[in-house]
Amino acid sequence: MTEPTLSDAGTEAETVTSADGTEIAFERTGRGTPLVLVHGASIDRRYWDLSGVRETLAEHHTVYAMDCRGHGQSEHPGEFELEREFEDVVAVVDSIDEPVHLLAESGGAFHALEAALRTDNLRSLVLHEPAVPGFEAALDVDEVFATMLALLDEGENDRAVTVFLEELALLTPDELEALRTDPTWPAYVDTFLETILPKVEAEVAAGYEFDPDRFAALTVPTLLVAGSESGEWLLEATDAVADALPNSRVVTIAGHGHEANVTAPDRFTNEVLAFTRDRR
């Protein structure tokens, strides 16, 4: 089902073939009940290492940290389609021979939510501020994109990514500083140009509309995690998902924003582990 490969960094990764034939990589660490990690519009699975979240979780779980398509060691498909993102999460989840906890953040949490409708192999679901399309309608997305594209045309790639994080992801200054000062930042800028921006464009083209009725029968125990200082549209999306899921609850990490898992890793992992501990 999976084949081990060796990453450039010398760490062992495994791959699984998604529904459309794209190879999706993931790295396995730790020991315990399986926990799959899905990053959002970030560099790749290394996102979970920014503040040691993956290491802490691996003390309690066998952690499967995946690279979304086009990121890290996963295959770049050339063109992106929203539905394929859901299928990739399912491919990793279904490659594991027992039910898993599924933890995802931001755009990855949206993909995980949709994936949960397409698999029976879940033990629980943890969604950190799912960035569900449509809730950002109050923002002037067209203007933000125009600014980003103008900066890219001028070769101001670093600044274009910063605009995306400030104006769309609505990161706090502390969160932005944490990302910009991490050694992975230059690689993140490259990933943004090659993968994240085309994915955002594909998502817009898909015209996704959130329908809460589709999730009425999704009874998987679900924890939604939010930061009190996050952007309004992200908090609205989180609440809407919580309202749609019949077996869910929301916890708020006070004083932190959309990257609370980076700026408050202990509080974040405590909430996650308390939730998964009761569902082994």
Backbone torsions as a table, in degrees:
resi	resn	phi	psi	omega
1	MET	NA	-41.5	176.6
2	THR	-125.7	156.0	177.5
3	GLU	-126.9	127.4	178.6
4	PRO	-69.7	140.5	173.4
5	THR	-130.1	169.9	179.3
6	LEU	-113.9	127.4	-179.1
7	SER	-80.0	166.6	177.6
8	ASP	-61.2	-29.3	-178.3
9	ALA	-80.9	-2.1	178.7
10	GLY	86.2	8.3	177.8
11	THR	-98.0	144.7	-177.3
12	GLU	-78.8	132.4	175.2
13	ALA	-124.3	158.3	174.2
14	GLU	-118.8	160.3	178.6
15	THR	-128.6	151.9	172.9
16	VAL	-132.1	146.5	-179.1
17	THR	-90.0	122.5	179.1
18	SER	-76.2	174.6	-172.7
19	ALA	-58.6	-31.6	-178.0
20	ASP	-94.8	8.1	177.9
21	GLY	94.6	-4.2	179.4
22	THR	-73.0	136.0	179.4
23	GLU	-84.0	124.4	-178.8
24	ILE	-112.2	125.3	-177.0
25	ALA	-95.2	148.9	172.1
26	PHE	-148.7	155.0	179.8
27	GLU	-117.7	133.4	-176.3
28	ARG	-105.4	127.4	177.2
29	THR	-140.0	160.4	173.8
30	GLY	80.3	-171.7	-177.4
31	ARG	-152.2	136.5	179.9
32	GLY	140.8	-164.9	177.9
33	THR	-61.7	142.1	-173.3
34	PRO	-67.6	139.8	178.6
35	LEU	-135.1	117.2	179.8
36	VAL	-96.4	132.7	178.7
37	LEU	-109.0	132.1	178.8
38	VAL	-124.4	116.0	178.2
39	HIS	-79.7	168.2	177.8
40	GLY	-104.6	-133.7	-178.7
41	ALA	-80.8	63.0	-179.0
42	SER	-128.7	-172.0	-171.3
43	ILE	-64.5	-58.2	180.0
44	ASP	-178.5	-156.2	-176.3
45	ARG	-62.0	-18.1	177.6
46	ARG	-64.4	-16.2	177.0
47	TYR	-53.1	-37.8	-176.8
48	TRP	-73.7	-5.3	179.0
49	ASP	-99.5	-5.0	-174.4
50	LEU	-57.0	-39.5	178.5
51	SER	-126.4	22.4	174.6
52	GLY	79.6	17.5	-178.3
53	VAL	-63.1	-45.6	-177.6
54	ARG	-62.6	-41.8	-179.3
55	GLU	-61.3	-42.3	179.5
56	THR	-65.8	-44.5	-180.0
57	LEU	-64.3	-33.3	-178.4
58	ALA	-71.5	-11.9	174.0
59	GLU	-73.8	-13.9	-175.7
60	HIS	-125.1	-17.4	-174.6
61	HIS	-138.1	157.9	162.2
62	THR	-80.9	111.9	-173.1
63	VAL	-96.7	129.0	175.9
64	TYR	-112.0	98.3	-178.8
65	ALA	-95.2	111.3	-175.0
66	MET	-92.5	153.5	167.7
67	ASP	-97.5	119.3	176.2
68	CYS	-64.0	158.1	-176.0
69	ARG	-55.0	135.7	-178.3
70	GLY	85.2	-6.3	-179.8
71	HIS	-110.8	150.1	172.2
72	GLY	52.7	-126.9	-178.1
73	GLN	-91.9	-2.9	177.4
74	SER	-73.4	152.0	-177.6
75	GLU	-67.6	141.4	173.8
76	HIS	-89.4	121.0	-174.4
77	PRO	-78.9	-6.8	-176.3
78	GLY	93.6	-55.9	174.7
79	GLU	-126.1	153.2	-176.5
80	PHE	-113.4	143.8	173.4
81	GLU	-133.2	138.0	-174.9
82	LEU	-58.7	-44.6	-177.0
83	GLU	-57.7	-33.8	-178.5
84	ARG	-64.7	-30.0	179.3
85	GLU	-63.9	-39.8	178.3
86	PHE	-64.3	-43.4	-177.3
87	GLU	-65.0	-33.0	179.8
88	ASP	-64.4	-43.1	177.7
89	VAL	-62.3	-43.5	178.4
90	VAL	-60.0	-41.3	-178.4
91	ALA	-59.5	-43.3	178.9
92	VAL	-69.0	-47.3	-179.2
93	VAL	-58.6	-46.4	-175.6
94	ASP	-75.9	-10.8	176.8
95	SER	-79.5	-9.6	-177.7
96	ILE	-97.2	134.5	-168.2
97	ASP	-87.1	20.5	171.1
98	GLU	-153.0	160.3	-178.8
99	PRO	-58.6	144.8	-172.6
100	VAL	-118.7	156.4	162.5
101	HIS	-85.4	136.2	-178.7
102	LEU	-118.7	114.2	-179.0
103	LEU	-115.5	126.7	-177.1
104	ALA	-144.8	156.2	-177.2
105	GLU	-128.5	142.1	172.6
106	SER	56.0	-123.4	178.5
107	GLY	-60.1	-34.7	176.3
108	GLY	-64.7	-32.1	177.5
109	ALA	-68.4	-36.8	173.6
110	PHE	-61.9	-45.4	178.6
111	HIS	-62.9	-40.3	179.7
112	ALA	-65.6	-38.1	178.0
113	LEU	-59.2	-47.5	178.9
114	GLU	-68.2	-36.2	177.9
115	ALA	-61.8	-33.5	-178.6
116	ALA	-61.7	-23.8	176.2
117	LEU	-78.3	-10.6	-170.9
118	ARG	-116.9	9.4	179.0
119	THR	-144.1	150.7	174.9
120	ASP	-108.1	14.4	-172.0
121	ASN	-105.4	35.1	-178.9
122	LEU	-108.5	137.5	172.6
123	ARG	-94.1	-39.4	175.6
124	SER	-160.8	169.1	-177.5
125	LEU	-133.4	128.3	176.3
126	VAL	-123.1	116.6	-176.1
127	LEU	-117.0	117.1	178.9
128	HIS	-94.8	102.3	178.3
129	GLU	45.4	70.2	-180.0
130	PRO	-60.6	121.6	-177.8
131	ALA	-84.5	74.3	-177.1
132	VAL	-75.8	125.9	-179.7
133	PRO	-58.4	144.6	178.2
134	GLY	109.0	-33.6	-178.3
135	PHE	-76.2	-15.0	178.7
136	GLU	-84.6	8.5	-174.5
137	ALA	-58.6	-26.9	-179.4
138	ALA	-71.0	-17.5	178.1
139	LEU	-83.2	154.8	175.7
140	ASP	-88.5	76.5	-174.0
141	VAL	-62.7	-39.8	-179.0
142	ASP	-60.2	-41.3	-180.0
143	GLU	-67.5	-40.3	178.7
144	VAL	-62.0	-44.6	179.9
145	PHE	-64.6	-38.2	178.1
146	ALA	-61.9	-41.1	177.9
147	THR	-64.3	-44.9	179.9
148	MET	-60.8	-47.6	-177.2
149	LEU	-65.4	-36.3	176.9
150	ALA	-63.9	-41.4	178.2
151	LEU	-65.3	-39.6	178.0
152	LEU	-64.1	-40.5	178.3
153	ASP	-61.9	-30.3	179.8
154	GLU	-87.9	2.1	-178.8
155	GLY	79.2	11.1	179.7
156	GLU	-89.5	62.5	-173.9
157	ASN	-64.1	-43.2	-179.7
158	ASP	-58.7	-44.9	-178.6
159	ARG	-68.0	-35.4	178.8
160	ALA	-62.5	-43.0	178.1
161	VAL	-64.7	-39.8	179.1
162	THR	-61.4	-40.8	177.4
163	VAL	-61.2	-43.1	178.0
164	PHE	-57.5	-46.1	-177.0
165	LEU	-71.9	-35.1	-179.8
166	GLU	-76.7	-44.3	-168.5
167	GLU	-94.9	-25.5	179.8
168	LEU	-108.5	-50.2	176.7
169	ALA	-76.0	-18.4	176.3
170	LEU	56.4	46.8	178.1
171	LEU	-69.1	149.2	173.5
172	THR	-75.2	161.3	178.3
173	PRO	-56.4	-39.3	179.2
174	ASP	-64.4	-40.7	179.9
175	GLU	-66.1	-43.5	179.7
176	LEU	-63.3	-40.9	178.4
177	GLU	-62.7	-39.8	179.7
178	ALA	-62.3	-39.2	179.5
179	LEU	-73.4	-43.4	-174.6
180	ARG	-70.1	-26.0	-178.7
181	THR	-93.9	-3.9	177.5
182	ASP	-76.6	145.3	-180.0
183	PRO	-59.2	-19.6	-179.5
184	THR	-81.4	-4.7	-174.7
185	TRP	-55.7	-48.3	179.9
186	PRO	-57.9	-39.9	178.3
187	ALA	-67.6	-33.4	177.9
188	TYR	-64.6	-41.0	177.8
189	VAL	-60.0	-43.3	178.0
190	ASP	-62.9	-43.5	-180.0
191	THR	-63.1	-36.9	178.8
192	PHE	-58.5	-45.8	-177.3
193	LEU	-69.3	-40.5	-172.4
194	GLU	-84.2	-27.7	-168.9
195	THR	-131.4	-52.1	-170.9
196	ILE	-66.8	-47.7	-179.3
197	LEU	-61.2	-46.3	175.9
198	PRO	-61.5	-32.3	178.3
199	LYS	-67.8	-41.7	178.3
200	VAL	-61.6	-42.0	178.7
201	GLU	-63.3	-39.5	178.2
202	ALA	-66.2	-36.6	179.0
203	GLU	-65.5	-42.7	177.4
204	VAL	-61.8	-43.6	-178.4
205	ALA	-63.9	-28.9	-177.6
206	ALA	-69.3	-23.7	178.5
207	GLY	62.5	38.0	-177.4
208	TYR	-62.2	137.6	174.8
209	GLU	-126.3	125.3	-178.9
210	PHE	-73.3	122.8	179.0
211	ASP	-119.5	103.4	-176.6
212	PRO	-59.9	-27.0	-179.1
213	ASP	-63.3	-27.2	179.8
214	ARG	-65.2	-21.3	-174.7
215	PHE	-105.6	6.6	-174.4
216	ALA	-63.7	-28.3	-178.6
217	ALA	-99.2	5.9	179.8
218	LEU	-84.9	96.1	-172.1
219	THR	-97.8	8.0	177.2
220	VAL	-57.6	130.1	177.1
221	PRO	-55.7	127.2	-172.4
222	THR	-131.4	132.4	172.6
223	LEU	-111.8	127.4	172.8
224	LEU	-107.0	130.9	-177.3
225	VAL	-113.7	132.0	-179.8
226	ALA	-134.9	152.6	172.9
227	GLY	-99.9	136.2	-175.9
228	SER	-62.9	-24.7	-176.8
229	GLU	-98.7	12.1	-179.2
230	SER	-71.7	164.3	178.6
231	GLY	-62.8	149.5	-175.1
232	GLU	-58.2	-39.4	-176.0
233	TRP	-68.0	-32.6	178.1
234	LEU	-70.4	-38.2	177.5
235	LEU	-69.5	-37.1	176.6
236	GLU	-64.6	-41.3	178.2
237	ALA	-64.0	-42.3	178.7
238	THR	-60.4	-46.3	-179.8
239	ASP	-64.6	-38.9	-179.4
240	ALA	-64.7	-40.6	177.6
241	VAL	-66.1	-42.6	178.4
242	ALA	-60.4	-41.5	179.0
243	ASP	-65.6	-32.4	-177.1
244	ALA	-77.9	-27.6	-176.1
245	LEU	-92.4	126.7	-173.8
246	PRO	-74.5	-14.4	-176.0
247	ASN	-129.4	60.2	-174.6
248	SER	-135.9	162.2	171.4
249	ARG	-149.1	160.3	-177.7
250	VAL	-116.6	136.0	170.3
251	VAL	-118.5	142.5	-178.8
252	THR	-114.8	131.3	175.7
253	ILE	-95.6	103.4	-173.1
254	ALA	-67.7	140.6	174.9
255	GLY	83.6	3.7	-178.9
256	HIS	-130.7	163.0	-175.5
257	GLY	-110.7	-143.9	-172.1
258	HIS	-65.6	-24.3	179.4
259	GLU	-104.8	39.6	-178.3
260	ALA	-59.9	-28.7	177.1
261	ASN	-67.5	-20.0	177.3
262	VAL	-93.0	-42.4	-174.8
263	THR	-90.1	-17.8	177.6
264	ALA	-137.1	59.3	-172.6
265	PRO	-61.7	-36.0	-179.4
266	ASP	-66.2	-44.0	179.5
267	ARG	-66.2	-39.0	179.7
268	PHE	-63.9	-51.1	-177.3
269	THR	-68.4	-31.3	176.6
270	ASN	-61.4	-42.9	179.4
271	GLU	-65.8	-43.6	-179.0
272	VAL	-63.9	-47.3	-175.8
273	LEU	-69.6	-34.5	176.1
274	ALA	-62.9	-36.7	-179.5
275	PHE	-73.0	-47.2	-177.8
276	THR	-71.3	-29.1	-179.0
277	ARG	-60.7	-35.2	-178.5
278	ASP	-81.7	-0.4	-175.3
279	ARG	-131.1	40.1	178.4
280	ARG	-86.8	NA	NA
